[in-house]
Amino acid sequence: MKTYEDIGIQIPQVYLPQKGIDLTKWAVIACDQFTSQPEYWQEVESIVGDSPSTLNLILPEVYLEKPGEAERVQRIQASMRRYLDEGILQPREGLIYVERSVDGKTRRGLMLCLDLEHYDYTRGSTSLIRATEGTIIERLPPRMKIRTGAALELPHILVLIDDPRRTVIEPLAEAKTGLEKLYDFDLMLGSGHLTGYAISEAFEEKIVAALRELARPEAFASKYKIGKDKPVLLFAMGDGNHSLATAKAVWERIKPEVGLGHPARYALVEIENVHDEGLAFEPIHRVLFGLKKNVFASLQQHFGHNFTLTHVNSAEEMIARVDRARGPKHTLGVISDGGWVNYGVIEIANPSSNLPVGTLQAFLDVFMKESGAAKIDYVHGGEVAVKLGAQAGNVGFYVPGMDKSDLFKTVILDGALPRKTFSMGEAHEKRFYMEARKIV
């Protein structure tokens, strides 16, 4: 495989399902979606049945750290070996241009490998590839158990580039009629349509040249109006932060034994341009399950006189007020099953964080450390936060979104954002598993 170490990429050898397999049953959504909605995954299982599917190669996080997890991991790793041995997965080398159409929008991406030697997820990192949000180290060990010993990786990782002149990915969209089509099918459960195209060597050279221009220190400094001594950020994490961090952690653990030429040094990802018109940044809302303490009293105690709660009549009014809020105060929505509030709008004066989600997360970290609730989950879609927050014993927090054009400069100047700050689309718009890659 060709490697371009100066920009931290490798041209991958990917494995795709053999011809004749039902691709709608083959491709399933990212494992970290619908974690509080097991009925979604039950429906996926019903659709897939006995057909070959990536469902048999991944562990949906709804089952993570639940009874039977070890047996599931063993079955997954056995299925990987079987799919390779029986030729269900077929290899091909080269970049893949991907188009995903859903809800009237089309997102464009490029499948390639990132060099984990150029990635550092720790706070304050200045690596070529960086996390955009805080990485929770405690979340890595159970994911490392899945990757360790696995023959394949199947990525749901989406990584962003900041390419306002649209020099890397968009030329492929213009030339796609002349490219070999690798797959073209509808995704299950209303998640749109997926098409993939093989990239020729001539286009590969143009892509590499365009990435090198984005990584040129002088161009980087000029774009962000910063000093030339600032290290270049070429690839910023979009979705799948903990999956890439898991790959890095496993790589660092095995590197002394296997050497720098091992395939686990690289991770297969899809890169997308943050300026893609089909890409929307959606907020990630919070839901507390099994409250053990009065969360409103705790909010009042934590923020003191800076905390204000206003009752509103409906979820729609709450969402509208949060979405249109401007000014120095941080505004958040809240949903509960009754008692003090059903729907409310929280305002925090003199916030210590740059973003409302950071202000809220600082409180929630303390609240959960003090065992204020049995569980916290991070959910996509305001309607899901409202539905779950209104259930007995729960409370939901509706979080405003952030402008995607601010992402790179914020990470360059301020470092990683609070964890779970944004999502690239709603839950049903997340990346589906399609390609695989050998990591042994």
VENTAMO-V151195 format. One record per pair of residues at least 12 apart in sequence whose ideal C-beta (glycine too) atoms are under 10 Angstrom apart, sorted by the first residue. I is the first residue (numbers start at 0). J is the second residue. D is the distance in whole Angstrom. If there is no record, write none. Layout:
I:J:D
I:J:D
//
This chain:
0:12:6
0:92:7
0:93:10
0:112:8
0:262:8
0:265:8
1:92:9
1:93:10
1:200:9
1:203:8
1:207:9
2:112:8
2:114:7
2:260:10
2:264:9
2:265:8
3:111:10
3:114:9
3:203:10
3:206:10
3:207:6
3:210:8
3:211:8
4:114:7
4:116:8
4:117:8
5:117:10
5:127:9
5:207:10
5:210:9
5:211:7
5:214:7
6:113:10
6:114:9
6:117:8
6:127:7
6:128:10
6:207:7
6:210:5
6:211:6
6:212:10
6:213:8
6:214:5
6:231:9
6:233:6
6:234:9
7:111:10
7:112:9
7:113:6
7:114:4
7:115:9
7:116:8
7:117:4
7:118:8
7:126:9
7:127:5
7:128:6
7:210:9
7:214:9
7:233:7
7:234:7
7:265:9
8:94:9
8:109:10
8:111:5
8:112:6
8:113:6
8:114:7
8:117:9
8:127:10
8:128:10
8:206:9
8:207:8
8:210:7
8:233:9
8:234:9
8:265:9
8:268:10
8:270:9
9:111:7
9:112:4
9:113:8
9:114:6
9:262:9
9:264:8
9:265:5
9:266:10
9:267:9
10:92:7
10:93:6
10:94:6
10:111:7
10:112:7
10:198:9
10:200:9
10:203:7
10:206:10
10:207:9
11:91:9
11:92:7
11:93:8
11:94:8
11:95:8
11:110:7
11:111:6
11:112:5
11:113:10
11:154:10
11:262:9
11:265:7
11:266:10
11:267:6
11:268:9
11:434:8
11:436:6
11:437:10
12:90:6
12:91:7
12:92:5
12:93:8
12:112:9
12:262:9
12:267:10
12:436:7
12:437:7
13:88:9
13:89:10
13:90:7
13:91:6
13:92:8
13:93:8
13:94:9
13:95:7
13:110:7
13:111:10
13:112:9
13:154:10
13:181:9
13:195:10
13:267:7
13:433:9
13:434:4
13:435:7
13:436:6
13:437:9
14:79:10
14:82:8
14:83:8
14:87:9
14:88:4
14:89:6
14:90:5
14:91:8
14:151:7
14:153:9
14:267:10
14:434:7
14:435:4
14:436:7
14:437:7
15:88:7
15:89:6
15:90:8
15:91:6
15:95:9
15:181:6
15:182:7
15:195:8
15:433:7
15:434:6
15:435:8
16:51:6
16:52:9
16:53:9
16:82:8
16:87:6
16:88:6
16:89:7
16:182:8
16:433:8
16:434:9
16:435:9
17:51:9
17:82:10
17:85:9
17:86:6
17:87:6
17:88:7
17:89:5
18:89:8
19:51:10
20:50:7
20:51:5
20:52:9
20:87:7
20:88:10
21:46:10
21:47:9
21:48:10
21:50:6
21:51:8
21:52:9
21:184:9
22:51:10
22:52:10
22:182:6
22:183:9
22:184:4
22:185:9
22:186:9
22:187:10
22:193:8
22:431:10
22:433:8
23:46:8
23:47:10
23:50:9
23:52:10
23:184:6
23:185:6
23:186:7
23:187:5
23:188:10
23:190:10
23:193:10
23:431:10
24:43:9
24:46:6
24:47:5
24:48:8
24:49:10
24:50:4
24:51:8
24:52:5
24:53:9
24:54:8
24:184:10
24:187:7
25:47:9
25:50:7
25:51:6
25:52:5
25:53:6
25:54:9
25:55:10
25:56:10
25:87:9
25:182:9
25:184:9
25:187:10
25:431:9
25:432:8
25:433:7
26:52:8
26:53:6
26:54:9
26:182:9
26:184:8
26:185:10
26:186:6
26:187:7
26:190:9
26:193:7
26:430:10
26:431:4
26:432:6
26:433:5
26:434:10
27:40:9
27:43:6
27:44:10
27:46:9
27:47:7
27:52:6
27:53:5
27:54:5
27:55:9
27:56:9
27:57:7
27:59:8
27:153:10
27:155:10
27:186:9
27:187:7
27:188:9
27:190:10
27:431:6
27:432:6
27:433:10
28:40:9
28:43:8
28:53:10
28:54:10
28:57:10
28:59:9
28:155:8
28:186:8
28:187:8
28:188:8
28:190:7
28:426:8
28:427:7
28:428:9
28:429:5
28:430:8
28:431:5
28:432:8
29:57:9
29:59:9
29:60:9
29:153:10
29:154:9
29:155:3
29:156:9
29:157:9
29:238:7
29:239:7
29:242:9
29:426:9
29:429:4
29:430:5
29:431:7
29:432:7
30:53:10
30:54:10
30:57:5
30:58:6
30:59:5
30:60:5
30:61:9
30:62:9
30:63:8
30:142:9
30:145:9
30:153:9
30:155:7
30:239:10
30:242:8
30:429:10
30:432:8
31:59:8
31:60:5
31:61:9
31:63:9
31:142:10
31:155:7
31:238:8
31:239:8
31:240:10
31:241:8
31:242:8
31:377:9
31:426:10
31:429:8
32:59:8
32:60:8
32:61:9
32:155:9
32:238:10
32:378:10
32:379:7
32:422:10
32:425:10
32:426:5
32:427:8
32:428:10
32:429:5
32:430:9
33:59:8
33:60:9
33:61:7
33:188:10
33:378:9
33:379:9
33:383:9
33:426:6
33:427:9
33:429:9
34:59:8
34:60:5
34:61:5
34:62:9
34:63:8
34:376:6
34:377:8
34:378:8
34:426:10
35:61:8
35:286:7
35:288:8
35:374:9
35:376:5
35:377:9
35:378:6
35:383:8
35:386:10
35:387:6
35:393:10
36:61:8
36:376:10
36:378:9
36:383:8
36:386:9
36:387:9
36:426:9
37:59:9
37:61:5
37:62:8
37:65:10
38:61:10
39:59:9
39:61:8
39:188:8
39:426:8
39:427:9
40:54:9
40:59:5
40:60:10
40:61:5
40:62:8
41:61:9
42:187:9
42:188:7
43:59:8
43:187:7
43:188:7
44:59:9
46:187:6
46:188:8
47:187:9
51:78:9
51:81:10
51:82:7
51:85:9
51:87:5
51:88:9
52:78:9
52:82:10
52:187:10
52:432:9
53:78:10
53:82:10
53:151:10
53:153:6
53:155:10
53:431:8
53:432:4
53:433:7
53:434:10
53:435:8
54:75:10
54:78:9
54:432:8
55:74:7
55:75:7
55:77:9
55:78:4
55:79:9
55:81:9
55:82:8
56:74:10
56:75:6
56:76:9
56:78:6
56:79:6
56:82:7
56:88:9
56:149:9
56:150:10
56:151:7
56:152:10
56:153:6
56:432:7
56:435:7
57:71:10
57:75:7
57:78:10
57:145:8
57:151:10
57:153:6
57:155:8
57:432:6
58:71:6
58:72:6
58:74:10
58:75:6
58:141:9
58:142:9
58:144:9
58:145:6
59:71:9
60:138:10
60:141:9
60:142:9
60:241:10
63:138:9
63:141:6
63:142:8
63:144:10
63:145:9
64:140:10
64:141:6
68:141:8
68:144:8
68:145:9
69:144:8
71:145:9
72:141:9
72:144:6
72:145:6
72:146:10
72:147:9
72:148:8
72:149:9
73:148:9
75:145:7
75:148:10
75:149:7
75:151:9
75:153:10
76:145:8
76:146:10
76:147:10
76:148:6
76:149:5
76:150:7
76:151:9
77:150:10
78:150:10
78:151:9
79:148:10
79:149:6
79:150:4
79:151:5
79:152:10
79:153:9
79:435:8
79:437:9
79:438:10
79:439:10
80:149:10
80:150:6
80:151:9
80:439:10
81:150:10
82:150:9
82:151:8
82:435:8
83:150:6
83:151:8
83:435:9
83:437:8
84:150:10
88:150:10
88:151:8
88:434:10
88:435:6
88:436:10
88:437:9
90:435:10
90:436:9
90:437:8
91:179:10
91:181:8
91:197:7
91:434:9
92:197:10
93:110:9
93:111:10
93:179:10
93:181:10
93:197:6
93:198:6
93:199:8
93:200:8
93:202:10
93:203:7
94:109:6
94:110:6
94:111:6
94:112:10
94:171:9
94:196:9
94:197:8
94:198:4
94:199:9
94:200:10
94:202:8
94:203:6
94:206:7
94:207:10
95:108:9
95:109:7
95:110:4
95:111:8
95:171:10
95:178:10
95:181:6
95:182:9
95:195:5
95:196:7
95:197:7
95:198:7
95:267:10
95:269:9
95:433:9
95:434:7
96:108:8
96:109:6
96:110:8
96:168:7
96:170:10
96:171:4
96:172:8
96:174:9
96:175:7
96:178:7
96:181:9
96:194:9
96:195:7
96:196:4
96:197:8
96:198:6
96:202:8
96:206:10
97:109:7
97:110:6
97:168:9
97:171:9
97:181:9
97:182:9
97:193:7
97:194:7
97:195:5
97:196:8
97:269:6
97:270:10
97:271:9
97:430:9
97:433:8
97:434:9
98:171:9
98:172:7
98:175:8
98:183:9
98:191:10
98:192:8
98:193:7
98:194:5
98:195:8
98:196:8
98:277:9
99:186:8
99:190:9
99:191:6
99:192:7
99:193:5
99:194:8
99:195:10
99:269:9
99:271:10
99:277:8
99:424:9
99:428:8
99:429:10
99:430:8
99:431:8
100:185:10
100:186:10
100:191:5
100:192:5
100:193:8
100:194:8
100:277:8
101:186:8
101:189:8
101:190:6
101:191:3
101:192:7
101:193:9
101:277:9
101:424:8
101:425:9
101:427:7
101:428:5
101:429:10
102:189:9
102:190:9
102:191:7
102:277:10
102:279:10
102:424:9
102:425:8
102:427:8
102:428:7
103:191:9
103:277:9
104:191:9
104:275:9
104:276:8
104:277:4
104:278:8
104:279:7
104:424:8
104:428:8
105:172:9
105:191:9
105:192:9
105:194:10
105:275:9
105:276:8
105:277:5
105:278:10
106:157:9
106:168:10
106:191:9
106:269:9
106:271:6
106:272:9
106:275:6
106:276:9
106:277:4
106:278:5
106:279:9
106:423:8
106:424:8
106:428:8
106:430:10
107:165:10
107:167:10
107:168:5
107:169:7
107:171:7
107:172:6
107:175:9
107:269:10
107:270:10
107:271:7
107:272:7
107:275:6
107:276:10
107:277:7
107:278:9
108:157:7
108:158:9
108:168:7
108:171:10
108:195:9
108:268:9
108:269:4
108:270:6
108:271:5
108:272:9
108:275:8
108:278:9
108:430:8
109:158:10
109:160:9
109:167:7
109:168:5
109:171:7
109:198:8
109:206:7
109:210:10
109:268:9
109:269:7
109:270:5
109:271:8
109:272:9
110:154:8
110:195:8
110:198:9
110:267:7
110:268:7
110:269:5
110:270:8
110:433:9
110:434:6
110:436:9
111:158:9
111:198:9
111:203:10
111:206:8
111:207:10
111:210:9
111:234:10
111:265:9
111:266:10
111:267:8
111:268:7
111:269:8
111:270:7
112:152:10
112:154:10
112:262:9
112:264:9
112:265:4
112:266:6
112:267:5
112:268:7
112:436:7
113:127:9
113:128:6
113:154:10
113:156:9
113:158:7
113:233:10
113:234:6
113:243:8
113:246:9
113:247:10
113:264:10
113:265:7
113:266:5
113:267:8
113:268:6
113:270:8
114:127:8
114:128:8
114:234:10
114:250:10
114:259:10
114:264:7
114:265:6
114:266:9
115:128:8
115:243:8
115:244:10
115:246:6
115:247:5
115:248:10
115:249:9
115:250:5
115:251:8
115:254:9
115:263:8
115:264:6
115:265:7
115:266:6
116:128:9
116:247:9
116:250:8
116:251:10
116:254:9
116:259:8
116:264:6
116:265:9
117:129:10
117:233:8
117:234:8
118:130:8
118:158:10
118:234:8
118:236:9
118:243:7
118:244:9
118:246:9
118:247:6
118:250:9
118:266:8
119:244:10
119:247:8
120:132:10
120:133:9
120:134:4
120:136:9
120:139:9
120:236:8
120:240:7
120:241:9
120:243:7
120:244:5
120:245:10
120:247:6
120:248:9
120:415:8
121:134:8
121:136:9
121:244:10
121:247:10
121:415:9
122:134:8
122:414:7
122:415:6
123:414:6
123:415:8
124:230:9
124:232:9
124:410:9
124:414:8
124:415:8
125:229:8
125:230:4
125:231:9
125:232:8
125:411:9
125:414:9
126:230:7
126:231:9
126:232:8
126:233:10
126:234:9
127:214:7
127:230:8
127:231:6
127:232:7
127:233:5
127:234:7
128:158:7
128:232:8
128:233:7
128:234:4
128:235:8
128:236:8
128:243:8
128:247:9
128:266:9
128:268:9
129:158:10
129:230:9
129:232:6
129:233:9
129:234:7
129:235:6
129:236:7
129:407:10
129:410:6
129:411:9
129:414:9
129:415:7
130:235:8
130:236:5
130:240:6
130:241:9
130:243:8
130:244:7
130:247:10
130:410:8
130:414:9
130:415:5
130:416:9
130:418:9
131:158:10
131:159:8
131:232:10
131:235:5
131:236:5
131:237:7
131:240:7
131:406:6
131:407:9
131:409:8
131:410:5
131:414:10
131:415:6
131:416:6
131:418:10
131:420:8
131:421:8
132:236:7
132:240:6
132:241:10
132:283:10
132:356:10
132:360:10
132:410:9
132:415:5
132:416:5
132:417:6
132:418:5
132:419:7
132:420:5
132:421:8
133:240:9
133:357:10
133:360:9
133:414:9
133:415:5
133:416:7
133:417:6
133:418:4
133:419:9
133:420:9
134:236:9
134:240:6
134:241:7
134:243:9
134:244:5
134:245:10
134:247:9
134:248:10
134:415:8
134:418:7
135:240:9
135:241:7
135:244:9
135:418:6
135:419:9
136:241:10
136:244:8
136:248:9
138:240:10
138:241:5
138:244:8
138:245:8
138:418:10
139:241:7
139:242:10
139:244:6
139:245:5
139:247:9
139:248:5
139:249:9
140:245:9
140:248:9
141:245:9
142:241:6
142:242:7
142:244:8
142:245:4
142:246:9
142:248:9
142:249:9
143:244:10
143:245:6
143:246:9
143:248:6
143:249:6
143:252:8
144:245:10
144:249:10
145:242:10
145:245:8
145:249:10
146:242:9
146:245:6
146:246:7
146:248:9
146:249:5
146:250:10
146:263:9
146:266:10
146:438:8
147:245:9
147:248:10
147:249:6
147:252:8
147:253:8
147:263:10
148:249:10
148:439:9
149:249:9
149:263:10
149:437:10
149:438:7
149:439:8
150:435:9
150:436:10
150:437:6
150:438:7
150:439:5
151:267:10
151:434:10
151:435:5
151:436:7
151:437:6
151:438:7
151:439:8
152:242:9
152:245:10
152:246:7
152:249:10
152:262:9
152:263:9
152:265:9
152:266:7
152:267:6
152:268:10
152:434:10
152:435:7
152:436:5
152:437:8
152:438:5
152:439:10
153:242:10
153:267:8
153:431:10
153:432:5
153:433:8
153:434:7
153:435:5
153:436:8
154:239:7
154:242:7
154:243:9
154:246:9
154:266:7
154:267:5
154:268:5
154:269:7
154:430:8
154:432:8
154:433:9
154:434:7
154:435:9
154:436:8
155:238:7
155:239:5
155:242:7
155:268:9
155:269:9
155:429:7
155:430:4
155:431:8
155:432:6
155:433:10
156:236:8
156:237:8
156:238:7
156:239:3
156:240:8
156:241:10
156:242:5
156:243:5
156:246:8
156:266:7
156:267:8
156:268:4
156:269:7
156:270:9
156:430:8
157:236:8
157:237:4
157:238:4
157:239:6
157:240:10
157:268:7
157:269:5
157:270:8
157:271:6
157:278:9
157:423:6
157:424:9
157:429:8
157:430:6
158:233:10
158:234:5
158:235:7
158:236:6
158:237:6
158:238:9
158:239:8
158:240:10
158:243:8
158:266:9
158:268:5
158:269:7
158:270:5
158:271:7
159:233:10
159:234:7
159:235:5
159:236:7
159:237:5
159:238:9
159:270:7
159:271:6
159:272:7
159:273:5
159:274:10
159:275:9
159:278:8
159:403:9
159:406:7
159:407:8
159:410:10
159:423:8
160:209:9
160:210:8
160:213:6
160:214:10
160:232:10
160:233:7
160:234:6
160:235:8
160:237:10
160:270:6
160:271:7
160:272:6
160:273:7
160:274:9
160:275:10
160:407:9
161:213:7
161:219:9
161:222:7
161:223:9
161:232:8
161:233:9
161:234:10
161:235:7
161:272:8
161:273:5
161:274:7
161:403:10
161:404:9
161:406:8
161:407:4
161:408:9
161:410:10
161:411:10
162:209:8
162:210:9
162:212:9
162:213:6
162:270:10
162:271:10
162:272:5
162:273:8
162:274:6
162:275:9
163:213:10
163:222:8
163:272:8
163:273:9
163:274:5
163:404:9
164:209:9
164:212:9
164:213:9
164:272:10
164:274:9
165:209:10
165:272:7
165:274:7
165:275:9
166:205:9
166:206:9
166:208:9
166:209:4
166:210:9
166:212:7
166:213:8
166:272:9
167:205:9
167:206:6
167:207:9
167:208:9
167:209:5
167:210:6
167:212:9
167:213:7
167:270:8
167:271:10
167:272:7
168:206:8
168:209:9
168:270:7
168:271:7
168:272:5
168:274:10
168:275:8
169:209:10
169:272:7
169:274:9
169:275:8
170:202:8
170:205:7
170:206:8
170:209:8
171:196:7
171:198:7
171:202:7
171:205:9
171:206:8
172:196:10
172:275:10
174:196:9
174:198:10
174:199:9
174:201:10
174:202:7
174:205:10
175:194:8
175:196:5
176:196:10
177:196:9
177:199:9
177:202:10
178:195:10
178:196:4
178:197:6
178:198:7
178:199:7
178:202:8
179:195:10
179:196:6
179:197:4
179:198:9
179:199:8
180:194:7
180:195:7
180:196:6
180:197:8
181:194:8
181:195:4
181:196:6
181:197:6
181:433:9
181:434:9
182:194:7
182:195:5
182:196:9
182:433:7
182:434:9
183:195:8
183:196:9
184:433:10
186:427:9
186:431:6
186:433:9
187:427:10
187:431:8
188:427:7
189:427:6
190:425:10
190:426:9
190:427:5
190:428:7
190:429:8
190:431:7
191:427:8
191:428:7
191:431:9
193:430:9
193:431:6
193:433:7
195:433:7
195:434:8
206:270:10
210:233:7
210:234:9
210:270:9
211:233:9
213:231:8
213:232:10
213:233:6
213:234:10
214:231:5
214:232:9
214:233:5
214:234:9
215:231:8
216:228:9
216:229:8
216:230:9
216:231:6
218:231:9
219:231:5
219:232:8
219:233:8
219:407:10
219:411:9
222:407:9
222:408:9
222:411:10
223:407:7
223:408:5
223:411:6
223:412:8
224:408:9
225:408:9
225:411:7
225:412:8
229:411:7
229:412:9
230:411:9
231:411:9
232:407:6
232:408:10
232:410:7
232:411:6
233:270:10
233:407:10
234:268:8
234:270:7
235:270:10
235:273:8
235:406:6
235:407:6
235:409:10
235:410:6
235:411:9
235:415:10
236:268:9
236:406:10
236:410:9
236:415:9
237:268:9
237:269:9
237:270:9
237:271:7
237:273:8
237:278:9
237:280:9
237:403:10
237:406:9
237:421:9
237:422:9
237:423:5
237:424:10
237:430:10
238:268:10
238:269:9
238:271:10
238:421:9
238:422:7
238:423:5
238:424:8
238:429:7
238:430:7
239:266:9
239:268:8
239:269:9
239:423:10
239:429:9
239:430:8
240:415:9
240:418:8
240:419:9
241:418:9
242:266:8
242:268:9
243:266:6
243:268:7
245:266:9
246:263:8
246:264:9
246:265:9
246:266:4
246:267:9
246:268:9
246:438:8
247:264:10
247:266:8
249:263:7
249:266:10
249:438:9
250:263:5
250:264:6
250:265:9
250:266:8
250:438:9
257:439:10
261:438:8
261:439:9
262:436:8
262:437:6
262:438:5
262:439:7
263:437:10
263:438:5
263:439:8
264:438:9
265:436:8
265:438:8
266:436:8
266:438:8
267:434:7
267:435:8
267:436:4
267:437:10
267:438:9
268:430:10
269:430:6
269:433:9
269:434:9
271:423:8
271:430:10
273:403:6
273:404:7
273:405:10
273:406:6
273:407:7
273:423:9
274:403:8
274:404:8
275:403:9
275:423:10
277:424:9
277:428:10
278:403:7
278:423:6
278:424:7
278:428:10
279:400:8
279:403:8
279:421:10
279:422:9
279:423:8
279:424:6
279:425:8
279:428:8
280:400:6
280:401:6
280:402:7
280:403:4
280:404:9
280:405:9
280:406:8
280:420:9
280:421:5
280:422:7
280:423:7
280:424:8
281:379:6
281:380:8
281:381:9
281:398:10
281:400:6
281:401:10
281:421:7
281:422:5
281:423:7
281:424:6
281:425:6
281:426:9
281:428:8
282:321:9
282:322:9
282:355:9
282:356:7
282:379:9
282:380:10
282:381:8
282:384:9
282:397:8
282:398:4
282:399:6
282:400:4
282:401:8
282:419:9
282:420:8
282:421:7
282:422:7
283:356:8
283:377:5
283:378:7
283:379:6
283:380:10
283:384:9
283:398:7
283:400:9
283:418:9
283:419:4
283:420:7
283:421:7
283:422:5
284:331:10
284:332:8
284:334:9
284:356:9
284:359:10
284:376:9
284:377:7
284:378:5
284:379:8
284:380:8
284:381:7
284:382:10
284:383:7
284:384:4
284:385:9
284:387:9
284:388:8
284:395:6
284:396:6
284:397:6
284:398:5
284:419:9
284:422:10
285:331:9
285:333:10
285:356:9
285:359:7
285:360:8
285:363:6
285:375:6
285:376:8
285:377:6
285:378:8
285:384:8
285:387:10
285:388:9
285:394:9
285:395:7
285:396:4
285:397:9
285:398:7
285:419:8
286:334:9
286:372:9
286:374:9
286:375:7
286:376:5
286:377:8
286:378:6
286:383:8
286:384:6
286:385:10
286:386:9
286:387:5
286:388:6
286:390:9
286:393:6
286:394:7
286:395:5
286:396:7
287:335:9
287:363:8
287:366:8
287:367:8
287:371:7
287:372:4
287:373:8
287:374:7
287:375:6
287:376:8
287:387:9
287:388:8
287:392:9
287:393:6
287:394:5
287:395:8
287:396:8
288:372:6
288:373:6
288:374:4
288:375:7
288:376:7
288:387:8
288:388:10
288:390:8
288:392:7
288:393:5
288:394:9
288:395:10
289:371:10
289:372:6
289:373:3
289:374:6
289:391:10
289:392:5
289:393:8
290:335:9
290:336:9
290:338:10
290:366:10
290:371:7
290:372:5
290:373:8
290:391:10
290:392:6
290:393:7
290:394:6
291:366:10
291:369:9
291:370:6
291:371:6
291:372:6
291:373:7
291:392:9
292:366:7
292:369:7
292:370:8
292:371:4
292:372:8
293:338:9
293:339:8
293:371:9
293:394:10
294:333:8
294:335:8
294:339:9
294:340:10
294:362:9
294:363:9
294:366:7
294:371:7
294:372:8
294:393:10
294:394:5
294:396:9
295:308:7
295:333:8
295:335:8
295:338:8
295:339:5
295:340:7
295:343:9
295:345:9
295:394:8
296:339:9
297:362:8
297:363:10
297:365:8
297:366:6
297:369:8
297:371:6
298:331:10
298:333:9
298:345:7
298:347:9
298:359:9
298:362:7
298:363:10
298:366:8
300:362:10
301:347:10
301:361:8
301:362:5
301:363:10
301:365:7
301:366:8
302:329:10
302:345:9
302:346:10
302:347:6
302:348:8
302:349:9
302:350:9
302:351:10
302:358:8
302:361:10
302:362:7
303:348:10
303:349:10
304:348:8
304:349:9
305:328:9
305:329:9
305:346:9
305:347:6
305:348:4
305:349:5
305:350:8
305:351:10
305:358:10
306:345:7
306:346:8
306:347:6
306:348:8
306:362:10
307:328:8
307:330:10
307:343:10
307:344:8
307:345:7
307:346:4
307:347:8
307:348:8
308:331:10
308:333:7
308:339:8
308:340:7
308:343:5
308:344:7
308:345:6
308:346:8
309:330:10
309:333:10
309:340:9
309:342:10
309:343:6
309:344:5
309:345:8
309:346:7
310:333:10
310:339:9
310:340:6
310:341:8
310:342:7
310:343:5
310:344:8
311:332:9
311:333:10
311:340:9
311:341:9
311:342:5
311:343:6
311:344:6
312:341:9
312:342:7
313:341:9
313:342:6
313:385:10
314:332:8
314:334:7
314:341:9
314:342:6
314:381:8
314:382:8
314:384:9
314:385:5
314:386:9
314:388:9
314:389:8
314:395:10
314:397:8
315:342:9
315:381:10
315:385:9
316:332:10
316:342:7
316:344:8
317:331:10
317:332:4
317:333:8
317:334:7
317:340:10
317:341:9
317:342:4
317:343:7
317:344:6
317:345:10
317:381:9
317:385:8
317:397:6
318:332:6
318:334:10
318:342:9
318:344:10
318:381:6
318:382:9
318:384:9
318:385:8
318:397:6
318:399:10
319:332:10
319:344:10
320:332:8
320:342:10
320:343:10
320:344:5
320:346:10
320:397:10
321:333:10
321:344:6
321:345:9
321:346:10
321:355:8
321:381:9
321:396:10
321:397:6
321:398:8
321:399:5
321:400:10
322:381:9
322:397:9
322:399:6
322:400:8
323:399:9
324:344:8
324:346:8
324:355:8
324:399:7
326:346:9
326:348:10
327:347:10
327:348:7
327:349:8
327:350:8
328:345:10
328:346:5
328:347:6
328:348:5
328:349:8
328:350:7
328:355:9
328:358:10
329:345:8
329:346:7
329:347:4
329:348:8
329:349:9
329:350:5
329:351:10
329:352:8
329:353:10
329:354:8
329:355:4
329:356:9
329:357:9
329:358:5
329:359:8
329:398:10
329:399:9
330:344:6
330:345:7
330:346:5
330:347:8
330:355:6
330:358:10
330:397:10
330:398:10
330:399:7
331:343:9
331:344:7
331:345:5
331:346:8
331:347:8
331:355:6
331:356:8
331:358:8
331:359:6
331:362:10
331:396:6
331:397:7
331:398:6
331:399:7
332:344:6
332:345:7
332:381:8
332:384:8
332:385:9
332:388:9
332:395:8
332:396:7
332:397:3
332:398:8
332:399:9
333:345:6
333:359:10
333:384:10
333:388:8
333:394:7
333:395:7
333:396:6
333:397:7
334:381:10
334:384:7
334:385:5
334:386:9
334:387:8
334:388:3
334:389:6
334:390:10
334:393:8
334:394:7
334:395:4
334:396:8
334:397:7
335:388:6
335:389:7
335:390:10
335:391:10
335:392:10
335:393:7
335:394:5
335:395:8
336:388:8
336:389:6
336:390:6
336:391:5
336:392:7
336:393:6
336:394:8
336:395:10
337:389:9
337:391:8
338:394:10
339:394:10
340:394:9
341:388:10
341:389:7
342:385:8
342:388:9
342:389:9
342:395:10
342:397:9
343:397:10
344:397:9
345:358:9
345:359:8
345:396:8
345:397:10
347:359:8
347:362:9
352:416:10
352:417:7
353:401:10
353:405:10
353:409:8
353:413:7
353:416:8
353:417:9
354:398:9
354:399:9
354:400:10
354:401:6
354:405:10
354:409:9
354:416:7
354:417:7
354:420:6
354:421:9
355:396:10
355:398:6
355:399:6
355:400:10
355:401:9
355:417:10
355:420:10
356:396:9
356:398:5
356:399:8
356:400:9
356:401:8
356:416:8
356:417:5
356:418:9
356:419:7
356:420:5
356:421:8
357:416:7
357:417:4
357:418:9
357:420:7
358:398:10
358:417:9
359:396:6
359:398:7
359:417:8
360:375:10
360:377:10
360:396:10
360:398:9
360:416:10
360:417:5
360:418:7
360:419:7
360:420:9
361:417:8
362:396:10
363:375:6
363:396:8
364:417:10
364:418:10
371:394:10
372:392:9
372:393:8
372:394:8
373:392:8
373:393:10
374:393:10
375:396:10
375:419:10
376:393:10
376:395:10
376:419:10
377:398:10
377:418:8
377:419:4
377:422:9
378:395:8
378:396:10
378:419:10
378:422:10
378:426:8
379:422:5
379:424:8
379:425:5
379:426:4
379:427:8
379:428:9
379:429:8
380:422:9
380:425:5
380:426:6
380:427:9
381:395:9
381:397:6
381:398:9
381:425:9
382:425:10
383:395:9
383:425:9
383:426:7
384:396:7
384:397:5
384:398:8
385:397:7
398:419:9
398:420:9
398:421:9
400:420:9
400:421:7
400:422:9
401:416:8
401:420:6
401:421:6
402:421:10
403:421:8
403:423:9
406:420:9
406:421:8
//
